[in-house]
């Protein structure tokens, strides 16, 4: 009998561009103390985008209509941890979303949230993987702006 559990989750790196063109990234404060992105387990019958839209709404109150999927960004992270004496091997797919609002209503699952510009968001993010996701997201957004695919 295997003591390994496999989980697949999906989440979003969410960015908001202010009127003065600052890029603000959303981080959630989890009860265990870390700062990370909204994410959750892919439920039966869902694809990764269904999960992302559902989890973002549940955890932040931001509805699907206020989110724009930024094409060309899909990052996968893998890690393992112990839970109740079992090894959990987790795969998380992240997509990049442009939010049309900064209005957040966090769920009971979190202690707080913060919108930060890129350098401060990298500093605030707890895990190395989150810092790397922010870096790749910022590079992707810069590319989209340069190509004229995001108007600022």
Secondary structure, DSSP 8 states (H G I E B T S, - for coil): ---EEEEEEEEEEEEEE-TT--EEEEEEEETTS-EE-EEEE--TT--HHHHHHHHHHHHH---GGGEEEEEEEEEEEEEEEEETTEEEEEEEEEEEEEES-------TTEEEEEEEEHHHHHHH--SHHHHHHHHHHHHHHHHHHHTTSS--
